[in-house]
């Protein structure tokens, strides 16, 4: 991930509703959530939720899959891992083994 992509991801997560959407999708895991259900769960308007999902998608944090007539959204964990890797790239003044506990804590099998 480059600096421009990292800034886009951080900006996307820097808005309250988008952060809530991303966290909701992380909790949903591999099942994902249909767009309408995301809006219902968060108490937001569907077209506004769609705009937020598009922003998160452009930032590489959310992906969409068609499921019949429904679009199901998922947290893009590879995009999130890339963001975390970028942020921790130069950690610990050249001694990355010092960051290993933090890296292990954020690594999941998803």
C-alpha angles and dihedrals in degrees: 000000000000129000095262092053091046091052091050091051093047091047090050091052091044092079119083100230094042090051089051091049092050093048090047090053092047089055091048091057119179093353094066122191132259114247095245092051091052090056092046094049093049096039093237133136113266097233091049090048089051090054091050091049090051091052091049090047093052088050090055095245101107133039130194132215128188112239104186106295093344130083112221119201128211134184106253098229093183090058090048092048089051090053092049091047090052092050093049097037096110098027127151097019095284096321103103092171087074088062094049095100090054092047092050091049093056097041115098135173094248 
